[in-house]
Amino acid sequence: MEVVFGGPWGDSAEHLTGPLAEGTCARQSFMAHGKHLLAVSVYFSTYCKINKGTILVDIVDAVTGKNVATSKCDSATLKDNDWRVFPFNVVLFSNGRYEVIVRSFYCRAAMAPTAHFGKKTTNGYFFIGSKIIRDGELVCKLVYE
């Protein structure tokens, strides 16, 4: 099963988070729609640059703040205006509240990729850094077994 956030993405309502330089993160809350999370895909833009650093995607329990799982990739492997799949193999509590946190290490602002966000389709919350985006959510896909 696949759950899509930030839809309808790809239309004129789509926005950019700005550079996800080290110290900046995007946080999207979600309710688990299954017990076994296989992957999270995030839509990135690189501005056709080879971005140096590491992109990390964390799954965090929204109630306890405990990091449940982390997946990462070399930001130089990101493609411009494309999905990046972050594999997970983690058991969640069905209907539990969690966050997807996208962050980077060693990415400078001028070279950091940006994620996309779109129209809010759920009752969750979305932050870029410490700023809440009340009418938006991260463009991402959560894939469950």
SVG drawing of the C-alpha trace seen along z (x, -y; Angstrom):
<svg xmlns="http://www.w3.org/2000/svg" viewBox="-7 -30 37 36">
<polyline fill="none" stroke="black" stroke-width="0.4" points="0.0,0.0 1.3,-3.5 0.2,-6.7 0.9,-9.9 1.3,-13.3 1.5,-16.8 -1.0,-16.2 -2.1,-17.0 1.7,-17.4 3.1,-18.7 0.5,-21.4 1.0,-25.1 0.4,-24.7 3.7,-23.0 6.4,-24.9 10.1,-24.4 11.4,-24.0 14.5,-26.0 18.0,-24.5 18.2,-21.7 21.6,-22.8 23.1,-21.3 21.0,-22.4 17.7,-22.7 15.2,-20.0 11.7,-19.3 9.3,-17.5 6.0,-15.9 3.8,-14.1 1.8,-11.1 -0.4,-8.4 0.8,-4.9 -1.5,-3.1 0.1,0.2 2.5,2.1 5.4,2.5 7.0,-0.6 9.1,0.5 10.2,-2.9 9.7,-6.6 10.1,-8.5 10.8,-12.2 10.7,-14.5 13.9,-16.6 15.3,-19.3 19.0,-19.8 19.1,-22.7 21.2,-20.4 24.1,-20.6 26.1,-17.8 25.3,-18.3 27.9,-17.3 26.9,-15.8 24.5,-13.2 20.7,-13.3 19.1,-11.5 15.4,-10.5 14.4,-9.7 11.2,-8.1 10.5,-9.4 7.8,-8.5 5.8,-11.8 4.7,-11.1 8.0,-10.1 10.4,-11.8 12.4,-8.5 14.1,-7.9 12.6,-4.6 14.7,-4.3 17.1,-6.2 17.9,-5.8 20.4,-7.9 21.9,-8.5 24.8,-10.5 23.3,-13.7 25.5,-13.6 23.3,-10.7 20.1,-12.7 18.5,-13.5 17.0,-16.9 13.2,-17.0 12.9,-13.3 11.9,-10.9 14.4,-9.4 13.5,-6.2 14.8,-5.7 14.5,-2.0 13.2,-1.1 12.2,2.2 10.6,1.0 7.6,2.2 5.3,-0.7 2.2,-0.7 -0.8,-0.8 -2.5,-4.2 0.5,-5.5 1.7,-9.1 5.1,-9.5 7.2,-12.1 9.3,-11.9 12.3,-14.1 14.4,-15.0 17.8,-16.6 21.4,-16.8 25.0,-16.5 27.8,-18.5 25.5,-20.2 26.3,-23.9 23.4,-26.2 24.6,-27.0 25.0,-23.3 22.1,-21.7 19.2,-20.1 15.6,-21.2 12.5,-19.1 9.0,-20.0 5.9,-20.6 2.3,-20.9 -1.3,-21.3 -2.2,-19.9 -4.3,-16.7 -4.1,-15.3 -4.6,-16.7 -0.9,-16.4 1.6,-19.1 4.6,-20.2 7.6,-22.3 10.6,-23.7 13.1,-24.4 11.2,-25.9 8.5,-27.4 5.1,-25.6 3.6,-25.6 -0.1,-25.4 -1.5,-24.7 1.3,-22.5 2.8,-19.1 6.0,-17.4 5.7,-15.8 6.4,-12.2 5.2,-8.6 5.1,-6.1 5.1,-2.5 3.8,0.2 3.7,4.0"/>
</svg>
